[in-house]
Structure formats: C-alpha cells, structure tokens
Amino acid sequence: MYTPNDEAVLTASAVNTSPRATSPSRIGFGAWFMLFMLVMVYAVNIADRYVLSTLIEPLKHDLNLSDTSVGFLTGVTLAVFYVTAGIPMGVLADKVNRKRLTAACIGLWSGMTVLCGLSQTYWQFALARIGVGVGEAGSTPSSHSMIADRFPPHLRATAFTIWGIGACLGAWLGGSGAAWLVNEHGWRGTLVIFGLAGLPVATLLWLLVREPARGLHDITRSQEQSTIKSTLQFTLGQRALIHVLIGTTVLTYWGWGLIWWTPSFLVRSHGLTVSDAGAMLGSIHGVGGLVAMLVTALIMSNSKLSAEFQARFVGWVTLVGSCATLLIFSLDDLPRVELLLWVFIPAIYIYLGPTSALLQNLVKSSMRGKIVALMLFAANITNLVLAPLLIGFLSDTVAEHIPDPQNSLKYVLFVMAFTGFWAGYHYLRCTRYLRQDMIAAGAIAE
C-alpha cells in the first residue's frame, strides 16, 4: 500500500542523476506481486472488451443489426472514447498515484459492462459501451509505467511478457466463459456477470499494491516533467520508436482485428454454433496463448539477448502467423482451419511483452505513460474502430455481389490477412536504429 514514506522515495529518486547499475536484489516479492495483480487487471480488461466478440451473433439477431451496425456498436462506440480519453489518462499516469488510478478505472469499466447487459435498446447499449471505453483507457498506461519502474531494462521484456498473459487469460474467459454462460443466462446476463467479476480485482489492487518510485531503474533520472508536445517531439526523433509504433498499430489490426470477427466466420462459413465457436477459440486463447507467452517469457529472460533480437523475434513470428491466416480464410476443411488457428492465435500474443519493453526503453521515464497512451491511440483506432467497422461494412457490401453471401466475411478476412506482412516489416526494420535510440532515452549507457 502507498504510504507517506513512499513520497520520500519518489523525491529522492527524482533528483538522483548519477549513472548506476541495478542490483538484482531490488527485484523482490513486492515487484512480482504487483506484476501478478496487473496480470489480473489486464485479464479483466480483455475479458470485458472481447466477450462481445463471442456474443456478436445473438446480439446481432436480438437487436436486428447489420454487420456494419455490429461493428459500430461493439467496436467504434468503445474505441472512440477509449482513444479520446487515453491521452489525458496517459498524462495522469505520469503525474498521479497510478495504482489508485487503475483501480478506479477498473470499477468504472466493470460497472459499465454491467449496464451493457442491462441495456434494452441500441442507444442504451452504445452509451454504456462508451463508458467501458473511458474506464479502460486508464489501465494500460498506468500498468506499463508501473512495470517499467519496478523492473530494470534487461528484465522488462520478461516482465511485460508475463503481464501479457493477462490477454490470453482474458480472451479465454471472453470466449469459453461467455460460450458457457450464454446458454444459461443469455448475452445480457453474461455481460452482467463479467462486469461484476472486475470489482474484487479493483479492491485488491487498491488495498495491497504499493505505488513504485518513478525512474527507479533508469541510468539517469531527473525532475524533468514532460508534456504531450515534448513527448511527440522526442518520439519523432526516435526512428526505431516510429517503426515500433507503426508495426504495433498494423499488428493489432491484423491480429486482434481479424480475431474479433473469427467467431462469426466460424459460425457462418463452417456451421458452428456460437457456443462451439466460443469454446474452440477460448481453448486456443487459454492454452495456446498461455504456452506462447510462457515460452516467450523464458526466451526473453536471457539477459544476453539484445533489443534487436526482441524486435526480430516479433517480426518473424508475425510473418509466420500471417501465412497461417491466409490459409485459415481460404480453406474449407474445418480440422485444418482449427489446426492453423493454433498457429495464428498464439502469434498475436507474442508481440505484447517485447513491444512493451521496446516502447519503455525508447523513451524517458517522464514520458512512459504518455507514450503508451499514444501507442494505444493509434493501435486502437485500427483495432477497435477500423477493423470492426471496415470489415463489417465490406462484408455487407461483398454479400450483395456474390452467390454465397454467407461467405462474404470469409473473403474479406482473407484480403485483410495480408496486413500482417506489413507489420512484420516494421519490426525487422527498427533494428537498425535501436541502440542509438535507447542511448538517447537513457535506458542504456554509451
């Protein structure tokens, strides 16, 4: 828990500008417990966000929606306010007590998820979904900043990969959990249950986690207070950071954008029920995603591996996953499609840890919350606005011009799968500039 003594630690650490080596002994139980709690936070975040991916078909039929309307209701309403609130939340994360901010945000988005389930009309649902977006906007910038302040640069890829396990746990809950609950409680009851599940996590985070000192493991630390303008100016001078930001933005569109519509693809093109599709994908998220994250964490735990290796690792995994998606949305054989999903879905998790570490190592400590907010702004515009709306619109359009309109979504997803190659290119390209940019950020010495 945060105490007045922590203020002294924060102040003392802020004025210490001398280079120093970080002792491994400083990574104690408190750091790992905080990381465990933030994994739980991320799991609730992803579960509340992606449970609707499983519930698209019953939601669509109950409210009599087109694919375009589904994309707007489930994606755009959340994303517009998520990205709008993300920047001020990132600024707050660099100024206020981050664990309290995160706990308050969990309470907000969980309550709004409950209201989504209680909604009876399209616009009631849309307004509640907006509230979910505002609440979720404050979680990731604060979590990233706290992890970067608890773990030194050579351990950040490992720490962030462990944090990313929350994504596969959340997606597993949003898939398998929703598939199990929807038969008993309908899509409305399922959302109410998911929303209520977040409140205990918020309470435990508030009571048990201590706010870390800022810049604790940086080579140089100062009292510098960055602004959005100074962060943007610094970012534009970091060529490696620009490539990572573009790569992350496109990768989230390719991975999470395609997976958003995959349950509906399985229902329409392969004849699965909503429960069967959710159970299949939930298992792959839970087992495949977890194994992928654990293997990645083990690989990244080798302190001798360079930042260049981290970027290349993400780039090549993304290229392999892109090949798998082309086959998933072109084959008619369900067993082979399911096998390839075991390649694609784990691949969309692997970037989380290395990318988060690269971002935190390429900016100064006073910019960490803001750079995450900027990354989320770009990534979620494509992931939560562009992907649901554009894919839904194209599916409706293609359906009017083909003899088998049920497969319109399949054809659109096949074309969109090529974006994964674009994402992989940027991760491979950024390696040329990583070392010099990390020196400029103060993450490593010359």
C-alpha positions in Angstrom: 0.0 0.0 0.0 1.1 3.6 -0.6 2.5 5.3 2.5 3.9 8.8 3.2 7.4 7.2 3.2 7.0 6.5 -0.5 6.9 10.2 -1.1 10.4 10.5 0.2 11.5 7.7 -2.0 9.9 9.3 -5.0 11.5 12.7 -4.3 15.0 11.2 -3.6 14.9 9.1 -6.7 13.8 12.0 -8.8 16.9 14.1 -8.1 19.5 11.4 -8.4 21.0 11.8 -11.9 24.2 9.7 -11.4 24.5 6.5 -13.5 24.3 3.3 -11.5 23.9 -0.4 -12.1 20.7 -2.0 -10.9 21.1 -4.8 -8.3 19.0 -7.9 -9.0 18.2 -8.0 -5.2 16.0 -4.9 -5.7 13.5 -7.1 -7.6 11.7 -8.5 -4.6 8.4 -10.0 -3.7 6.6 -6.6 -4.0 7.5 -6.3 -7.6 6.4 -9.8 -8.6 3.1 -9.4 -6.6 2.4 -6.1 -8.3 3.0 -7.8 -11.6 0.6 -10.6 -10.7 -2.1 -8.1 -9.8 -1.6 -6.2 -13.1 -1.9 -9.5 -15.0 -5.3 -9.9 -13.3 -6.2 -6.3 -14.2 -5.3 -7.0 -17.9 -7.3 -10.2 -17.9 -10.4 -8.4 -16.7 -9.8 -5.6 -19.2 -9.5 -8.0 -22.2 -12.4 -10.2 -21.0 -14.8 -7.3 -20.7 -13.7 -6.0 -24.0 -13.7 -9.2 -26.1 -16.7 -11.0 -24.5 -18.7 -9.2 -27.2 -16.8 -10.9 -29.9 -18.3 -14.2 -28.8 -21.7 -12.6 -28.4 -21.9 -10.9 -31.8 -24.4 -13.4 -33.3 -27.0 -13.4 -30.6 -26.6 -9.6 -30.1 -27.0 -9.0 -33.8 -30.2 -11.1 -34.0 -31.7 -9.8 -30.8 -31.2 -6.1 -31.8 -31.8 -6.8 -35.5 -28.4 -5.3 -36.6 -26.4 -5.5 -39.8 -22.6 -6.3 -39.8 -21.9 -2.6 -40.1 -24.1 -1.8 -37.1 -22.5 -4.5 -35.1 -19.0 -3.1 -35.9 -20.2 0.4 -34.8 -21.9 -0.8 -31.6 -19.3 -3.2 -30.4 -16.1 -1.6 -31.6 -16.5 2.1 -32.5 -18.5 3.2 -29.5 -15.8 1.8 -27.2 -12.8 2.8 -29.2 -13.6 6.5 -30.0 -13.9 7.3 -26.3 -11.1 4.9 -25.4 -8.6 6.7 -27.6 -10.0 10.1 -26.7 -9.7 9.5 -23.0 -6.4 7.6 -23.5 -4.2 10.7 -23.9 -5.4 12.6 -20.8 -5.2 9.3 -18.9 -1.6 8.9 -20.0 -0.8 12.3 -18.8 -2.4 11.5 -15.4 -0.4 8.3 -15.2 2.8 10.3 -15.3 1.6 12.6 -12.5 -0.7 10.8 -10.0 -0.8 7.6 -8.0 -1.0 5.0 -10.7 -2.4 2.1 -8.7 -5.3 4.2 -7.4 -6.0 5.5 -10.9 -6.0 1.9 -12.3 -8.3 0.6 -9.5 -10.8 3.5 -10.1 -10.8 2.7 -13.9 -11.5 -1.0 -13.2 -14.5 0.0 -11.2 -15.7 2.3 -13.9 -15.5 -0.1 -16.8 -16.8 -3.1 -14.8 -19.9 -1.1 -13.8 -20.4 0.0 -17.4 -20.2 -3.6 -18.6 -23.0 -4.4 -16.2 -25.0 -1.6 -17.7 -24.3 -3.1 -21.2 -26.0 -6.2 -20.0 -29.0 -4.3 -18.6 -29.5 -2.3 -21.8 -32.7 -2.8 -23.6 -32.1 -0.6 -26.7 -29.4 0.1 -29.2 -28.6 3.5 -27.8 -28.6 2.4 -24.2 -26.1 -0.2 -25.1 -24.0 2.3 -27.1 -23.8 4.8 -24.2 -22.8 2.0 -21.7 -20.2 0.8 -24.2 -18.8 4.4 -24.3 -18.4 4.2 -20.5 -16.4 0.9 -20.9 -14.0 2.7 -23.2 -13.4 5.6 -20.9 -12.7 3.3 -18.0 -10.4 1.0 -19.9 -8.4 4.0 -21.2 -6.7 4.5 -17.8 -5.5 0.9 -17.2 -2.7 0.2 -19.7 -0.7 3.5 -19.5 -0.5 3.2 -15.7 0.3 -0.5 -15.8 3.1 -0.1 -18.3 4.6 2.8 -16.3 4.4 0.9 -13.0 6.1 -2.2 -14.5 8.9 -0.2 -16.1 9.6 1.4 -12.7 9.7 -1.9 -10.9 11.9 -3.8 -13.4 15.3 -2.8 -15.0 15.7 -2.6 -18.8 17.1 -6.1 -19.2 14.1 -7.7 -17.3 11.3 -5.6 -18.9 10.7 -7.8 -21.9 10.2 -10.7 -19.5 8.0 -8.7 -17.1 5.8 -7.3 -19.9 5.5 -10.8 -21.5 4.2 -12.1 -18.1 1.9 -9.1 -18.0 0.7 -10.1 -21.4 -0.5 -13.4 -20.1 -3.5 -11.4 -18.9 -4.5 -11.0 -22.5 -4.8 -14.7 -23.2 -6.5 -15.4 -19.9 -9.0 -12.6 -20.6 -9.6 -13.8 -24.2 -10.1 -17.3 -22.8 -12.7 -16.1 -20.4 -14.3 -13.9 -23.1 -14.5 -17.0 -25.3 -15.0 -20.1 -23.3 -16.6 -18.3 -20.3 -19.1 -16.5 -22.5 -19.8 -19.7 -24.5 -20.7 -21.5 -21.3 -22.7 -18.6 -19.7 -24.7 -17.5 -22.8 -26.7 -20.8 -22.9 -27.8 -20.3 -19.3 -28.1 -16.6 -18.9 -28.3 -15.1 -22.5 -26.0 -12.4 -23.7 -27.3 -9.8 -21.3 -26.8 -12.0 -18.2 -23.3 -12.9 -19.4 -22.3 -9.3 -19.6 -23.6 -8.6 -16.1 -21.6 -11.5 -14.7 -18.4 -10.4 -16.5 -18.9 -6.8 -15.2 -19.3 -7.8 -11.6 -16.2 -10.0 -11.7 -13.9 -7.0 -12.1 -14.9 -5.3 -8.8 -12.9 -7.6 -6.4 -9.8 -7.1 -8.6 -10.1 -3.3 -8.2 -10.5 -3.6 -4.4 -7.4 -5.9 -4.0 -5.3 -3.7 -6.3 -6.2 -0.6 -4.2 -5.5 -2.2 -0.9 -2.5 -4.4 -1.5 -0.3 -2.9 -4.2 2.3 -0.2 -3.4 3.0 2.6 -5.8 6.6 2.3 -7.2 9.1 5.1 -7.3 9.4 6.7 -10.8 12.6 6.1 -12.8 14.0 3.7 -10.2 16.0 1.6 -12.7 17.0 4.2 -15.2 20.6 5.0 -16.0 19.8 8.7 -15.4 16.9 10.3 -13.5 15.8 13.9 -13.1 12.9 16.0 -12.1 12.1 16.7 -15.7 8.3 16.9 -16.4 7.4 16.1 -20.0 4.4 17.3 -21.9 2.5 15.8 -24.8 4.3 18.2 -27.1 7.8 17.3 -25.8 6.9 13.6 -25.9 5.8 13.9 -29.5 9.0 15.9 -30.4 11.2 13.3 -28.8 9.2 10.4 -30.4 9.7 11.9 -33.9 13.4 11.9 -33.4 13.5 8.2 -32.5 13.4 6.3 -35.8 13.3 2.9 -34.0 10.3 4.1 -31.9 8.5 5.2 -35.0 8.9 1.8 -36.6 7.7 0.1 -33.4 4.7 2.3 -33.2 3.7 1.7 -36.8 4.4 -2.0 -36.5 2.3 -2.3 -33.4 -0.6 -0.3 -34.9 -0.7 -2.6 -38.0 -0.2 -5.8 -36.0 -3.1 -5.1 -33.7 -5.3 -4.6 -36.8 -4.1 -7.8 -38.3 -4.2 -9.9 -35.2 -6.9 -8.6 -32.9 -9.0 -7.1 -35.7 -9.2 -10.4 -37.5 -9.8 -12.4 -34.4 -12.7 -10.1 -33.5 -14.7 -11.4 -36.4 -13.4 -15.0 -36.3 -16.2 -16.4 -34.1 -18.7 -15.1 -36.7 -16.6 -16.5 -39.5 -16.7 -20.0 -37.9 -20.5 -19.8 -37.4 -21.2 -18.6 -41.0 -18.6 -20.4 -43.1 -18.2 -23.6 -41.1 -21.6 -24.1 -39.5 -20.5 -24.0 -35.8 -22.9 -22.8 -33.1 -22.0 -19.7 -31.1 -21.1 -21.9 -28.1 -19.0 -24.2 -30.2 -17.1 -21.4 -31.8 -16.5 -19.6 -28.5 -15.4 -22.9 -26.8 -12.9 -23.7 -29.7 -11.4 -20.2 -29.7 -11.4 -19.9 -26.0 -9.4 -23.0 -25.6 -6.8 -21.9 -28.1 -6.6 -18.5 -26.4 -6.3 -20.1 -23.0 -3.9 -22.9 -23.8 -2.1 -21.8 -26.9 -1.8 -18.2 -25.8 -0.6 -19.1 -22.4 2.1 -21.5 -23.7 3.2 -18.9 -26.3 3.6 -16.3 -23.6 5.4 -18.6 -21.2 7.9 -19.6 -23.9 8.4 -16.0 -24.9 9.0 -15.0 -21.2 11.5 -17.8 -20.9 13.3 -16.7 -24.1 13.3 -13.0 -23.0 14.6 -13.9 -19.5 18.1 -14.4 -21.1 19.7 -11.1 -20.2 22.3 -11.6 -23.0 19.6 -11.2 -25.7 19.7 -7.8 -27.3 16.8 -5.4 -28.1 17.4 -6.1 -31.7 16.7 -9.8 -31.1 13.4 -8.9 -29.4 12.3 -6.9 -32.4 13.4 -9.6 -34.9 11.6 -12.3 -32.8 8.3 -10.4 -33.1 8.8 -9.6 -36.8 9.4 -13.2 -37.8 6.6 -14.6 -35.6 4.2 -12.1 -37.2 5.3 -13.2 -40.7 4.7 -16.9 -39.9 1.3 -16.0 -38.3 0.3 -14.0 -41.5 0.9 -17.1 -43.6 -1.4 -19.1 -41.3 -4.2 -16.5 -41.6 -4.2 -16.6 -45.4 -4.8 -20.4 -45.2 -7.4 -20.1 -42.4 -9.6 -17.8 -44.5 -9.1 -19.8 -47.7 -9.6 -23.4 -46.7 -13.0 -25.2 -46.4 -11.8 -28.0 -44.2 -12.6 -27.2 -40.5 -10.0 -29.5 -38.9 -7.2 -27.9 -40.9 -8.6 -24.4 -40.1 -8.7 -25.3 -36.4 -5.1 -26.5 -36.6 -3.9 -23.3 -38.2 -5.8 -21.2 -35.6 -3.4 -22.8 -33.1 -0.6 -21.0 -35.0 -2.4 -17.7 -35.6 -3.9 -17.0 -32.2 -0.7 -17.7 -30.1 1.2 -15.5 -32.6 -1.0 -12.4 -31.8 0.1 -12.6 -28.1 3.9 -12.9 -28.6 4.4 -9.2 -29.6 3.0 -7.9 -26.3 6.0 -8.3 -24.0 8.8 -7.4 -26.3 6.9 -4.5 -27.8 6.1 -3.0 -24.4 9.7 -3.3 -23.3 10.9 -1.7 -26.5 8.5 1.3 -26.0 9.5 1.8 -22.4 13.2 1.5 -23.3 13.0 4.1 -26.1 11.5 7.0 -24.1 12.5 8.8 -20.9 10.9 7.9 -17.6 8.7 11.0 -17.5 7.2 10.0 -20.9 6.2 6.4 -20.2 2.5 6.9 -19.5 2.1 9.2 -22.5 4.0 7.0 -25.0 1.7 4.1 -24.1 -1.3 6.4 -24.5 -0.1 7.5 -27.9 0.5 3.8 -28.9 -2.9 2.9 -27.7 -4.5 5.8 -29.6 -3.0 4.6 -32.9 -3.4 0.9 -32.3 -7.0 1.0 -31.0 -8.2 3.3 -33.8 -7.2 0.5 -36.2 -8.1 -2.4 -33.9 -11.4 -1.2 -32.3 -12.7 1.3 -34.9 -11.3 0.5 -38.3 -11.3 -3.3 -38.1 -14.9 -3.9 -36.7 -16.4 -1.1 -38.9 -14.5 -1.6 -42.1 -14.6 -5.4 -42.1 -18.3 -5.3 -41.2 -19.0 -2.7 -44.0 -17.0 -4.7 -46.6 -18.8 -7.9 -45.6 -22.2 -6.3 -46.1 -21.0 -4.8 -49.5 -19.5 -8.1 -50.8 -22.5 -10.1 -49.7 -24.7 -8.2 -52.2 -22.5 -9.2 -55.2 -21.7 -12.9 -54.6 -23.8 -16.0 -55.0 -22.9 -17.2 -51.5 -23.4 -14.1 -49.2 -22.9 -16.3 -46.1 -19.2 -16.4 -47.0 -18.7 -12.7 -47.6 -17.0 -12.3 -44.3 -14.5 -15.1 -45.2 -13.5 -13.3 -48.4 -12.9 -10.0 -46.6 -10.9 -11.6 -43.8 -8.7 -13.3 -46.4 -7.8 -10.0 -48.0 -7.2 -8.3 -44.6 -4.8 -11.1 -43.6 -2.1 -9.6 -45.9 -1.7 -6.7 -43.4 0.4 -9.0 -41.1 3.3 -8.8 -43.6 3.3 -5.0 -43.4 3.5 -5.2 -39.6 6.4 -7.7 -39.6 8.4 -5.5 -41.9 8.4 -2.6 -39.4 9.7 -4.7 -36.6 12.5 -6.0 -38.7 13.3 -2.5 -40.0 13.5 -0.9 -36.5 16.6 -3.0 -35.5 18.9 -0.6 -37.5 18.3 2.2 -35.1 17.6 0.6 -31.7 20.9 1.0 -29.9 21.4 4.7 -30.6 17.7 5.5 -29.7 18.0 3.6 -26.4 21.0 5.6 -25.5 19.1 8.8 -26.3 16.3 7.7 -24.0 18.7 7.0 -21.1 17.9 3.3 -21.0 21.5 2.1 -21.6 24.9 3.7 -21.4 27.0 4.6 -24.5 
